[in-house]
Amino acid sequence: MRTADKWTDYELIDCTDGQRLERWNDIILVRPDPQVIWKTPKENPLWYNAHAVYNRSNTGGGSWQVNKKMPDVWQVRFNELRFNIKTMGFKHTGLFPEQAVNWEMTSDIIRRAGRPVKVLNLFAYTGGATVSALKAGAAVTHVDASKGMTQWAKENAAASGVADRSVRWLVDDCLKFVQREKRRGNTYDIIIMDPPSYGRGPGGEVWKLENEIYSFVEECSGLLSDEALMVLINSYTTGLSPSVMEYILAETVGKRSGGHTSSDEIGLPVSSKPGRVLPCGASAVWTAVT
């Protein structure tokens, strides 16, 4: 497992009984996590003194219970990057801190390339990977179906000082965009994707991951340049294991371009339990070099 252990402004303090106790800069939040199925004692007093707690509803969804005064929006920092955070619907804050390990890996590949690098970030959400790749010197095309998330990504780019870099912000259905780019003959050196389990595009297009992922990656493989460097798939979908995604990459990108595929979980260290890591997602990577 690759562990995002270089944060200073984020901390997973504890996790038990379906919940996480987290620090986002100086704001303490309690959020649900279905993977936390163990029931250890809540010994840290912050469990009972959080700024806000997300409570699930028996009928689906849920809401934030705000216990202490807190800003509507605040920032967290990861190295030179700055991200705007807020409590939003369905327990989210606008950032997945475990993704820092993927930002670092991608940035390292960009910097080591020693040449201009074009990155395509699909299902790009609030732009963590986009901002990181821009900071590393790449030109980025950021594609997401949500206008609101794309605007948030622009604000993150401004906060990180990269809003003036080479970036295209596109609100679009990712599959349709990929198909159009293939017809245009455009190519990319790095493709990043974090596809949802289920979703709808801006025109009502339905996306169901298990039905679409293989053909989607196959389409994306046709956008890789002759000097392609990396393809990264990340997923939070239960049942889609890292090995399955690696197999998909090997059968699509690997057969086309050679190179090397790998897969693993990504996770967050639990600061109150030294040595313990909470698994938070699955990633599979193709790289041009073994």
ZISULPE-V341252 format. One record per backbone hydrogen bond with DSSP energy under -1.0 kcal/mol. NH is the residue of the N-H (numbers start at 1). CO is the residue of the C=O. Records with the same first field share a line. If there is no record, write none. Layout:
BEGIN
NH: CO, CO
END
This chain:
BEGIN
2: 265
4: 267
5: 3
11: 23
13: 11, 21
14: 21
16: 19
17: 38
18: 36
19: 16
20: 31
21: 14
22: 29
23: 11
24: 27
25: 9
27: 24
29: 22
30: 52
31: 20
33: 18
36: 33
37: 35
43: 41
47: 44
48: 45
49: 46
51: 28
52: 28
53: 65
54: 30
55: 63
57: 61
60: 57
63: 55
65: 53
67: 51
68: 51
74: 85
76: 83
78: 81
81: 78
83: 76
85: 74
86: 93
88: 92
92: 89
99: 96
100: 97
101: 98
103: 99
104: 100
105: 101
106: 102
107: 103
108: 104
109: 105
110: 106
111: 107
112: 108
113: 109
119: 139
120: 190
121: 141
122: 192
124: 143
127: 124
131: 127
132: 128
133: 129
134: 130
135: 131
136: 132
137: 134
138: 133
139: 117
140: 166
141: 119
142: 168
143: 121
144: 170
150: 146
151: 147
152: 148
153: 149
154: 150
155: 151
156: 152
157: 153
158: 154
159: 155
160: 156
161: 158
162: 157
165: 162
167: 165
168: 140
170: 142
172: 144
177: 173
178: 174
179: 175
180: 176
181: 177
182: 178
183: 179
184: 180
186: 181
188: 223
189: 118
190: 118
191: 230
192: 120
193: 232
194: 122
199: 207
201: 205
204: 201
207: 199
209: 197
211: 208
212: 208
213: 209
216: 212
217: 213
218: 214
219: 215
220: 216
221: 217
222: 219
223: 220
224: 221
225: 188
228: 225
229: 189
230: 189
231: 286
232: 191
233: 284
234: 193
235: 282
240: 237
241: 239
245: 241
246: 242
247: 243
248: 244
249: 245
250: 246
251: 247
252: 248
254: 249
256: 252
257: 253
258: 254
260: 287
262: 285
264: 283
266: 281
267: 2
268: 278
270: 276
271: 12
272: 13
273: 270
276: 273
278: 268
280: 266
281: 266
282: 235
283: 264
284: 233
285: 262
286: 231
287: 260
288: 229
END
